[in-house]
Amino acid sequence: MGATLAIALLAAPTPVPPEGRGVGHHASTSPTGDAIDASAQRGSAVAEERAAVPAKDPGRRPEFRRAAACRDAAGVWVMGGEDGSCPPGIDNGLVLDCADEEFRQPLWRRYPVGEDGWTQWQQVDVGGCGEALPVLTLEEFRRLPLAPPVLRLQPDRGWVLVNKETIVMTERTEQTFVTNLLGRDVEVVAAPERFHYEFGDGTDLWTTSAGSPYPNHDTYRVYEQPGTFQITLTTEWSGRYRVAGDDTWHAVTGTAQTSTTSAPFEVVERRSRLVDDLCTDVPKPADC
């Protein structure tokens, strides 16, 4: 349902054109009726967020609050009260014409700085009508502590034979997380989609197969030269999420990646020859 965005001029009768619906960006008017582009205000907010250093306590997260957006005499949008009120001396407040739906106040955010500090409150959106569900962005999906799947080699003994198949495999196991967005619990499921093996000799393999052990293997490398190598597995993950209280799953736009690398191993040559005794004898015969 569409919503008409307008400025409620609580005291001043100056006409105001419709606001833009961009997140954190308003094209508003000054008290004289001249247009003001608040992109400079938005730029300073971005600079402040980048300057915010991570808090030492990993449990501290950004805080969100829905409160009135009020325009002061300089044309700057400042946060008002959660009840929709504006600070003393400010009469211009941002409201939406929601018809029969409830008006949702604009969303504000601040970041933790240092051990106990905070940035200034910065506006995230202009509010809305009815209930709004948070969206899990690709950046937030990539911040989840995805564990790389286990990389397995066969044979796994520290060395393999030249010109023989070195089998690689992993596991296709989903990972589930519960995170918090805008005060709402969100369940996130990450699923491995593709696997990229780099064999350390300049060759690689992209596959959707997690692989299988011998004799049903379909992911392997035949090394043609002796040497010491390591194999790196990069896994590409897709994501889906749902907000607590809503059974609808939503796809994350984009993918995340994890990587893991094997221990070094030797690719060696072995030549067969006749010997006088069994090489399993103890002590081992000198010609083995």
N, C-alpha and C positions, 0 to 999 in steps of 0.2 A: 504494500500500500504506500503510495507516495506521500510525502510530507512536505509542507511548505515552510521554508526557513525564513524567519523574519527577526527583526530587532524590536524588542519592546522598549519604547522610549518612555520610561516611567515618569519623566518630568518634562523633557525637552520635546517640542513638536517637530523637530527637524526630520524631513522625510528620509528614509533609508532604503536603498535598493536591496534586492535579494542577496543573501550571502552565498559564497561558494561552498560546496560540500566537501572540499578537500580536507584530508586529515591534518589537523594542526595548522591550517592556513586559512586565513580569513581575508577577503577583499571587502573592507568595510568603509565607513565614512568618518570624516572628522567632524567635530562640532559645527564646523562651517559648511558642511555638506560636501567637501572635497573628498575624492576617493583616496583611500590609504591602502597601500599594499603592505601587508604585514609579513612579507617574506623575510625582511631583515630581522623581525622578531623571531621568526622560525629559525633563521640561521644562527642567531645567538643561542637559541635553545639547543640546537644540535651541537654547537661548540661546547656548551656547558656539559652536555651528556658525555662527549668524548673526553672532556677533561676529568670526569669523575673516575677516580681510581677504584678498583675493586675493593670491597670491604674485606678486612681480615677474617671476619666471621663468615664462613661460606653459607650460613643459614640466612643471612640478610639478603632480601630480594627487593626489587623495585616495589614501591607502594603505589596503589591506584585509589582514586577517589572520584566520585561523581559529585560535582558541585557547579554552581552557577558560573557562567563566563560573563564578566563585567568589563566594560570599556571605560577606562579612566579619561581624564581631560586631555591627555597626550595621545589618545587613540590606541593605547596599549591594553591588551586583554589580560585581566588578572582574575585569579580565582576568588569566587564568592563563597557563600555558605551552601551546605548540602541541602538546605531548605529552599534554595533558589534566591536567597537574599544577596544583595551587593553590599560592599563595605560602605561606611558613612561617606557621603559626598559624591558617590558614584550612582548615577540614576539609570544608566543604560545597561540593560541585561539582554543576553541572547536567549531567545525562546523559539520553539517550533510550534507551528499550528498542526496539532495531531488529531484534530477532529474528535472522534470518540475514543482514541487510544491515549494511554498515559504518556506524558512527556518524560523522556529520560534525559537527565541533566548531562552536560558535557563531561567527558572523562579527562582526568588529570593524572599525571604521573610524575614521580620523583625517584631519583636513584640514590643508593647509599654511597657515601664518600668516606673513606678512611674507616675508623673504628666505630664512630657513632654519629657522623655527620650526614647531611642530605643535600642534594641539589635543590634549586628552587622548583616549585611545582610548574610543570609545563603542560599545555593543553594537547591532548591526543586526538580528540574528535569534537564535533559540534553537538553531540547528543543525538537523540533520535526518538522514534515513536515505538512503543511496545518493547518487548524483550529483545535484547541483542546477545547473540552467542559469540564468544571469543573465537578467533581464527588462529590456528597454529601455523606460524610462518615457517618458511624453509630454514631461515636462520635459527629459529628456536628449535626446530627438529634436529638440526646439525649440532646443537649444543647438548643434546641428550648423551649420556655416557654409554654409547653403544660399545659392546665388547666385540672385538673381531672374532669370527669363528676360528676354530682350531684348524691349523694346517697340518695335514698328515702326509708323510712320504712312505712309499713302499718300493723296495725294502728300506727299512729305517734302522740302519746299523752304522751310520757314519761314513759309508762309502757305497758307491754303485758302480756298475760296469759300463764302460764305454760301449756304444752301439747296442745297448739293451734299454728296454723301456723303464724309465723312472716314473712311477705312478704318483700322482698328486690327487688329493681329495680333501674335502672339508665336510661341513654339515649345513643343512638348510633348516635352521631353527629360528623362529620368530622371537623377538624380545619385546616385553611389555613394560611400560613405564606409566606412572601417574605423576603429572605435573600440575602446576597451578597457573592459570591465565586469568587476569583481571578478577581475581578472587574466586574463580570457579575451578573445581577439580576437572582435569582433562585426562582421559585414558588414551595412551598412544601405543600403537603397535608398529614395530619396524620389522620388515620382511626382507630377507636377502633375495635379490633378483638376478644379479650377474656376478660372475667371478672372473678376475683378471690375474693370471699367473705370469710373472716375469721370472724367467729361468736363470738369469744371471749370465747367460752367454749371448745376449743380444736378441733372443727370441722370446715370444710371449704367446699367450693364449687367452682369448675371451670366450667364455662359455656360460650357459645357464645351468649346466649340470654340476651338482655338488660332487660328482665322481663316485666311484665304487672300487673296492679292492679287487685284486687279481682273483679269478680270471675274467671278471665282468667289467673291467676298467675301461673308461672312455676318455680319461684325461691323463695325459702323460707327456714326457719329453724323452727323446732319444739323444743323448749327448754324443757328439762325434769326436770330441777331443778330450784327453785327460785334463784335469785341473781341479781347482777348489772353487766351489760355487755355493751360492745361497739362493733360495727361491722366495720371492715376495708374493703374497696373495692380497689383492685389493678387492674388497667386497662392496658392491653397490646396493644400497638399501632404499626401498620405498617405504612410505609411511601412511598410516591412516589414523584418525583420531575421532573421539566422540566426547562431548561435554556431559558431565554428570547431570542426570535428569533428562537426557535426550538420547534415544536409542539409535539415532542416525549417525552412520559413519561417514566421515569426510576424508577425501584424499589430500595428502600433503603435496603441494606443487613443487616438484623437484625431488632430488635424491641426496642421500648422505653416503659417505664412504668410510670404511675402516681398512687398516692395513696391518699385516703381520708378516714377519720374515723368519724363515727357518734358520736353524743353526748351520754353520758351514759344514759341508760334506765333500768328500773326495770322489772324483770320477777317475777310475783307474782301469788299466788294461790287465787282463789275465790271460796267459797262454797255457794251453794244456800240454802235458808231456808225460811220458811213461816214467814211473818211479819204481824202485825195488820193493818198497814196503808201503803200508797204509799211512797216509799223512795224519791219521787220527791217533797213531801210536804215540805213547809217552815213554821216553822223550821223543819229540818229533824228529823223524829222519832228516838228515842234513840235505837231502836232495828235494825236500818238499818246499 
